């Protein structure tokens, strides 16, 4: 699995992304990676992380819901925007 966190220039927000290989899905690796990124962002004073998720990606959407991310529609069909405030 791979987790990526890219900060904006002002260091107030960051975009996150997670990829977990098929053989390793449903084992908690994605959740662990997102939790690590949340902790990393908090330690650096980042106040929000966000990302885009395909509406067909039910496991990621369930994970975001479990971690209390907000989910908002986008102008792009089949894509939602997820975000969480860290303050």
Beta strands, then each sheet from edge to edge (+ up, - down):
strand 1: 2-7
strand 2: 13-19
strand 3: 48-54
strand 4: 70-73
strand 5: 79-85
sheet 1: 1+ 2- 3- 5+ 4-
end
